[in-house]
Amino acid sequence: MPLATAIAVFAFLSLPGWILAADRKRPIWSYAAAGFASQFLVVLLGALIALMVPGGMDVRWTMAVTLVLAVAAWLLRGSASLAWPERIEPWSIVVPALITIAAAALTRGAIDQRPDGLIVHAWFNADGFKHLGHVNGIANYGLPAQDIFAGGGPLAYYWFFHTIPAIGAKLHGDTPGALIASGLVQTFAFWLLVYGLLRTAGTSAGWTALFALLCWLSPSPAGFAALLARHGDIWAVATEMDITTMYARLLSGSLPFRLSLYTPHHQWMLAGLLSWGLIQAQTERDAKALHLLALAPLVSAGAVSTLFGLGCLCAYAIMRLLDDRIPLARRAGEIAAMGLLALSVPLIFHIVGPGAGQSGLASPIFEFPAYVLPAWQRLLLAAIALPLLYGVSLIGLAGIGRGWKRQIAAGAQLQMLRFATTLVASGLVTLIGVSLIDNPRLVMEFQLRDALLPYLGMTIGLAWLLDETDGKQRFPRQWATAATPFLALGLATPVLDSIWLVHSTESWQVRIPADDLSVLSYLRNDTPTDAIVLQYPALPFVKHGVDTWAAILGNRSVYASPRATHFQSETQRMEQATRYFSGKGPLPRGQYDYIYLSRTLEPQSYDLLNRRLTAAGGWRAVRCGRNACLWKREGLAA
């Protein structure tokens, strides 16, 4: 049910773009690009409409926005008949399908439901839990998004992506299923898009399939370095180490391999940029509506992935400056207008700005050790660490260099060469340049996201390393000889990372006991959706906590949590809740309807707090086990 719903929602939100793309025969990846751009526009317009509706708007009304846009797209087509896609290449389906199946298997392996409770492995119990909470919030409260981690107050977090799985969750009630299924459907379309970029660059179907799979595997030297650090103890590396943080003190960087797992909003943002690039390269200039539609992801960037969106906007600006098909003054004006529009979106929705976002950084979640090295040394070390991050993928730079030497004539291939160059240049400059910022957490967040841009650019760059003779493409022997050893060593990284994601030791796991799951099930199914729960304000996994289960698995807003995005205004609530659950303070002041007690969350005071609630009156136990209990305020309607 969740997968079928996710496919239907993805297709329906893509419909306006598909209608515009069907004005002539196009390859199937052009439809993927148009569909992604359409989704961004639908979510943006739906969110803007919700701002004007008193009390907000049910997320399902986003489907009505889609329908209106689909009608508008049909009218824009005029009398032109619908054209079906070109013949579908088998590899264009096989490659995305293989990657999606692998992502599904890793996700399933990382979530282990047992009779004694639920075990969730890293980082599905960190980033995955956070996204689950925000999808719950949108499904419960509608648009604009509210903060389920702060009693339903304003949400200063980029939430546009979460709208899509929230539609599925609202339709069938299974939020984890909706989030996972939505991510898998998106992963398939994303890698279809990557396949299309490589084909547009001129590679044959077979080489495109190989290059796309190598991009997904991200053969970094990190795995081999971890094996050296642990003296060849493969099982220790595979179960105890997060090998992607091997060089974090020098340079942080996320891999495309993990992009398809628990960071769906960053994948969606990157899909939006790649869709724009593909439409720019492949689409005729007279298809003005499709070109305008392709700008929607960039306008929405600040509300999809704020820091990564900034990197994507930089790539867009450089690409437009390189595009000499239109006058420079017009290009500069377009870039300026786009910048203003993109800045206005996160300000309008209070994702950034005075009192937004900055407050959330005050949370203990974002505490980070200060830098010891001066800025110039950090800059130098980041530059030195690039080969350690990208490994064999760096040969794509040679391909881009060869592409420029060939002096490719104007056309789709030239546009794709410019796009690959832009992705690499903007990504590397940002990746190294942010080292000068004197905020370690902010630098890490920038680098983790923007490291993805050069990966894609260098993958596309492989197209121009190929030699063509007798109508066949061949990889130069000297490059193959040089790259093979590094590729073999680099493939240890995705293998070890896969094992770690599903078999990591207890230090990388969050365990939710069966009694707690029973209470959370009651919360989810038998309490009002607007109920507020007082739960121990546990830190998330990344700060050695177990997270806010009432919001994540109980689907209900909590009184106080370290995840609150307006944390500074929640400090007093946090302090009161912490004192209460430690057994040293009275019940916190304020409005909440249920109290969730757990022996796992407060082992020292659990029995004491239950006795106090029994003696005090005004509260009634509605679902209790030996190790978890839910108390309801007397007189509260069911």
N, C-alpha and C positions, 0 to 999 in steps of 0.2 A: 504493500500500500504506500509507504513513504517514497519508494523509488518511482513508482508509477506517477504519483502526485508531483514529485520533483521534476520529472521529465515533462509533464503537462504544463507545470508552471513556467519552466524554462522556455518551452516552445511558445507559450502564449505571450510571455513578456517579450519574446523575440519577434513576434508577428509583424509589428509595424516595419521593422528593419528588413525582414524577409520580403515583404510586399514591395518595398522600394528597390531591393536588390534584384527582383524578378522582372525588371524591365527589359533584360536581355539575358542570353545564356552566360552563366558564370560558373566557375568551379565551386564546389561545395564549401570550401573554406571561406569564400567571399560571403556566403550566407552566415557562416559562424561569426564573422567580423560584424556584419550588419546586425545580427541578432544581439551580440554583446552590446553594441552601441545603443540599440533600442532599449535594452534593459536599464541602462544608465538613465536614459531620458525619462522612461516611465517612473522610475523610483524618484528622480529629482522632481518631476512635476507633481507626483503624488504627495511628496513631502511638502512642497510649497502650498498645495491646495489644503493639506491638513493644517497648516499654520493658520489658515483663514477660517477654519471650521471651529466654532466654539466647542470646547471639550475634546477636540481632536477627532480623529477619523479611524474607524476600524481598518486594519491593514488589508482586508479583503477588497476594499474599495479601490485599491491599486489596480485590480483587474479591470475595473470600469475605465480607469484612465488609459489602460492599454487598448481597450476596445475603441475609445474615442480616437486615439492616435492611429490605430489601424485603419479606421474609416478615413481619417485625414490623409494617410499615406496612399490609400486607394484612390482618393480624389486627385491627389497630386500626380498620379500616374497618367491621368487622362484616359485616352481611348486605347492605350497600348495594351496588348494582350500579355498574359502571364507567361514567362519563359521558365522552363524547368532547368534545374542545374545541369551542367555538363556531365558526361559519363564519370561515375564515381570510381576513383582509383582504389583498388583493394587495400594498398598500404595506408591510404588516408584513413581507413577505418581500423585496420589491424593495429597500427601503432597506438592511437589513443585508447583503443580497447585494452591492449596489454597493460598500459600504464594505469588505466582506471581499475582494472582487476587487481593489479598489485597494490594500489592504494586502498582498495576495499579490504584486501586480505590483511594488510598491515593494521588498518584501523580496527578490524574485527579482532585481530590477535592482541591488540593493546587494551581491549576492554573485556574483562573476564568475569562473567556472572557465575557465582558459586552458591551453594546452599547456605554458606555462612556469611555471604555478603558479596559486595562488588569490588573488584580490583581494577584500577585504571592506571596504566603506565604513563610515564612522561613522554612527551609534553601534552598528551591528550588530557591530562589532569591539571594543566596550567592554562595554556591558551585555549584549549578546547572547552574547559569549564567556563572560562570567561565568556566565550562566544555563545555558549549554551544559555548562560544567564541573560545576555542581551537579547537573544532571540525570544526567550520567555517573556521578557519585558515588552517587546513590541507585539507579540501575540496577545498578551494580556491587556495592555493599555492602548495599543494602537499607535498611530502617528500623530504628531512628532514623538520620537522615542523618549521614554522616561527611564530613570535610573532604578532598576529593580534592586540594586545594592544599596539604595538610600531612600527607602520608603516611597518610591515612585516620584522622586523629585526630578529636576532637570538633569538630562544626560549630556555631559561634556565629553563625548567620545564619538569617534567616526562610526556611524551606525547604518549607513545606506545599504551595505551588503546584507546586513542581518534582516532587512525587510523581506528578502526573497525566501529564505527558509521559514521566516515567520508566517508567510502566507500558507505554506504547507502545514506548519504546526497548527495554524488556526483551522485548517480544513479537516485534518484528521486527528489532531490532539497529541501526536507523538513528536515532541520537540527534538530529542536526540536523533530520532530517525529522520526527521526533516532536515536537520543540519548536516548529518552525514550524507544523506542521499543527494541533497542539493550540491554539496561539495563534489561528489562523485560525478554527477552530470556535468557540472562546470569543468571538472578536470578533463573529461572526454573532449568537450568543446575547445578547451584551452590548447590541448596538444594537437587537435585538428588545425587550429589556428597557426601553431608553430610549424606544423607540416606545410601549411600553405605559404608561409613566409619563405621557407627554404625552396619550395617549388617555384615561387615567384622570382627568387634569386637566380634560378636557372639550373638547379640540380635535378637529376633524374629521380624517378620515384624510389628506386632502390637506395641510392645514396641519401636521399631525404629521410627515408625511414631510419637508416643507420645513424645519421647525424642527430635526428630528433631523439632517438633512444639514448645516445651518448649524452645529450644535453640533460635529459631527465636523470640519468644515473649520476651525473656530476662527479666524474672521477677525480676527486681532490686527493692530494698527498696526505691529508689528515689521518686517514686510517693507518697508513704505513708508519707515520710518525708516532702514532699512539702505540703501535706494536713495538717500536723501538724503545719507547719510554717504559713499557711494561715488560721488556726483555722477552718479547715473543709470546707472552701469555695471552693467547687468542681469546679464551673464554672470559678472562678478567676484562679485557678491552671491550668485548662485545656486550657484557652485562653490567659493568660498573662505570664506564666512562661515556660521557657525552662528547664524542670525538669532534663534533663540529665546533667545540669551544677550545680546541687545542691552541689556537693562536689568538685567543680573545684579547690578551694583553697587548698584542701588536695590532690586530685588525680583526673586527668581527665581520661575519658574512654568512648570510643564509644561502642554502643550496636549492636549485630547482627540484631536487629530489624530495625535500620536505615541503616545498611549496604546494604539493598536491595532497598534503595530509591535513595539517591542523591550522593553516594560515589562509583560509579561503578568501578573506577580504583582500589580502595582498595579491593573491592570484587573480582576483576579479579586477583589481586596479591595473595590474600588468596586462591582463587580457584587453582592457579598455585601450591602453596605449598601443598595443600591438594591432588591435583592430583599426585604430586610426591610421597607423603606418601602412597596413595592408590596403586599406581603402584609398589612401593617398597614392599608392603605387599602382594599383590595378584599375581603379575606377576612372572612367572618362570624365573630363572636366565639365561636360554638359550635365552630368548627374549631380546637380547642385544640392538637391534634397539629401542625397546620401552622404555627400561631403559635410553638410551641416550637421546631420545626425551623428557623424563620426566625432564631432567635437564634444558631444555630451559627456563622455567619460572624463575628459580633461576639465570641463567646467565643474563637474561633480567631485573632482579628485580630493579636495580638502575634507569632504564628508565621507569618503570611502577609505582612505588611508592617508592621513594628513602629511606625515613626513615623506612617505614614499610618493604620494601624489605630487609633492614639491619637486622631487627628482624627475618624475614623469613629465611635469610641466617644463622643466629645464630641457629635457630631451625634445619635447615638442617645439620649443622656441628655437633651438639650434637647427632642427630639421627644417623649419619654415624659413630660416635665414639662408639655408643652403639651396632651397627650392627656387631656381631662377626662372621658373615658368611664368611668374607674375612679377610686377615691379616691386622694388625694394620698399618703397614708401608704403605700399599696400600691405606688404608682409609685416612691416614694423607696426603698422596700425592694428592689424589683426592680432599680433602677439600682445600688444598693450591691452586691447579690449578683452582678450581671453584671460590675461592676468587679473584684470579687475573683476571679471565675472567669477573666476575661480576663487579669488580672495573673498568675495562677498558671500559665497555659499556657506563656508564654515562659520562666518560671522553671523549670518542670518539665523542659523540653527544653534548658535551659542556653543559650538564645538571648540572654538578658540575665541580669544578676546578677553576683555576685562571680566574677571570673576569666573571664567570658564577655562577648563583645561589646566591652567596654571595651579589652581587649587588642588586638583587631583595629584599633582606632582609632590604635594606635601605629605602624601600618604607614606607610611613606612614601606609600602611595596616598592617605592622608587628610591629608597635609600641606597647609596652606592659609595664605595670608598673613593676618596678624592685622588686626583692624579698626583704622582710623585715626580714624574719626568716633566721637563719644560715642553712647551708646545712644539718647538722646532725638532726636538728628538722624537716626539710622538709622530710627527709628520714623516720623518725619515724612516722610522720603523714600519709605519703603515705602507710606505712605498716598497720597502724591502720585502714585506710579507705577501705582496701580491702573488708571486709564483707559488707560495705555500697555499694560498686560497684557491687559485684557479688551475694550477697544475697544467696538464696537457691541453686544456681548453685554450691556453694562450696562443697556440698555433693558429687560431682563428685570426689573430692580428696580422699574421703573414698573408692570410687569404685576403683580408681587407686591403692590405698594401698592394697585392697583385691586382686586385680589382681596379684600383685607381690607376695603376700603370697601364692597364689594358685600354684605358680611355673608352669605356663603354658608351655607346651611343645613347641618346635620350630615349627613355622608355621605362618600363616597369623595373628592369634590372638596375638601371641607374638610380632610380628612386630607392630601391631596396639596398643598394650599396651605401647611399647617403644615410638611410635609416640605421643600418648596422653600425656605420661609423659614429652616428649620433648616440646610439645606445652605449657604445663602448666609451666614447669620450666623456659624455655627461656622467655616466656611472663612475668611471675611474676618478674623475676630478672631484666629484662629490665624496666618494669613498675615502680618498686621501685628504681632501681639503677640510672635512669636518673634524679631523684630528686636532685642528687648531682651536676648536671650541672647548672651553674649560668646564665641561659638564659631562662626566663619563657616561652617565645613563643616556643622555641625549645623543652622544656620539655613537654609542652602541646601537641605539634604535635606528639612527640614520643608516649606519653601515649594514646592519642586518638586512634592510630592505633594498638599498640601492646597489648592493653587490649583485643583485639579480639582473640588472640591466646589462652589464658587460657579458654575463654568461650568454644571454640571448643574442647580443650583438656578435660575439665571437663565434657562436654556433652558426649564425647566418654567414659569417665571414668564411667558413669552411667551403662554401660554394665556389669561391674563386681560387681555391687551391687545386681544384680538379682540372686536369688536362683533358681535352677532347680530341680524339682521333678516330676516324672512320665511324663517326656518329656515336661513339661510346665514350663515357667519362671514366677516367682512371685517376686514382690518387697517386701523386708523384712518389716514386719508390724511396727517394731520399727522406721525404717527410714521413712516410710510413715507417721507415727504419728507425728514425729518430724518435718518433712518437710512441711506438709500440711498447717499449719498456715502461715508460711513464704511465701509459694507459693501463697496463697490467697492474702496476702498483696502485694506481688511483682507484681501480675497481674494488679494492679492499674496503674503501670508504662506504659505498652504498650497502655492501654485504654486512659489514660490522654494524652499520647504523640500523639496518633492518632488524638484526638480532636484538640490538639494544632497545628498539622501540617496542618489542613484544616480550622480551625476556629479561628486562633490566631487573636488578636486585631490589630488595625492599626499600632501600634508600631513595629509589626513583618511583615508588608506587604510592598511591593513595588508596586506602582500604575503607570502605563504608560498610559497617556491619549490618547483618540482616534486620536487627531491631530498628536501626536507623532508617533502613530502606522501607520498612513497614510504616513508620511515622511519615516519611517523605511521600510515600504513595497516598496516604490519607490526606496530606496537605494538598497534593496535586489533584486529587479526584473528588474530595468531599468538603472543600472549603471554598468560600467566594474568591473569585479571581483577584479582587481588589484587597484581599486580606493582607495585613502586615504582621510579620512574625518577628519576635524577639529571639535571636539566636546568638550564641557566643560569637563575637566578631573575630573569627579565626583568620589568620593570614593565609594567602594562597600558597600553593606548592612551591613556587619559585622563592618564597621566603621561609621555607621549611614549615609551612602550615598545611592544613587539610582543606581549606577553603570554606565558602559559605554555602553549605548544602541546601538550605531552605530555598535559596534563590535559584540554584543550579539544577537540583533534582526535584525539589518540591514545587518549583514554578511559582513561588510567591515572593513578594517583595519583603525585604528585611529592614528592621529598624535601624541598624547600623552595621557597617562593614568597612574594612580597609580598602575595598574596591570602589567605594563611593568616589565619583568623579569630582564632586565639590567637597573634597575631604575637609578643608579648613572649617567649613560651616558645620561639619559633622563631628568635630573633635570632642565636644562636650558629650554628645550621645555615645561616642566610642568609649570615653572614659567611664561613663555611668554603667554601660553594659558590661565592660570589662570588670569593674568592681563588683557588680551584681553576680556575675557568673563565677567569680573567685570566692563568693560567699562572704565578702567583706562589705557589701553595700546593699542598700534597699533596691526595690524595683525601680528602673529608670523612669523619669518623667516623660510624658509624651503619649502618642496614640499608637497602640499596637493591639492586635486581636488575639494572637496566640503566642505561647512561649514554648520553644522547642529545647528540651534538655537532652543531653547525650553524655553517657559515661565516657565515650571516646573523646568528646570535645572538652569536658570538664571533669576529669576522673576524680579529683580530690573533693569536689563539692556537689557532685551529682545527687547523692542521697540526701544531703543536707537541704538542697534547694527543693527537692520533691517534698520533704517534710514541711518546709516552710510554706509552700503553696497550699498544702493540705490543711495546715493549721490556720492560715490567714483568711481563707474564704475568698469568694469573688472569682475563683478560678476552678475549672472542672477538668479532670483528666479525660480526654476523649480517645486517645490511642496510646497505650503504654505497653512496653515490654520490660524485660529485666534491665536493659541497658540504654533505653531511649524512651522518652515520654513527651506527648504533646498535650499542652494545657490550653483550654479555651476560656476566654473571658465570659463570665456568667451574663446571660441576657443578650448575647450576640446571636443574631439571626443565622440560621444555617445557610 
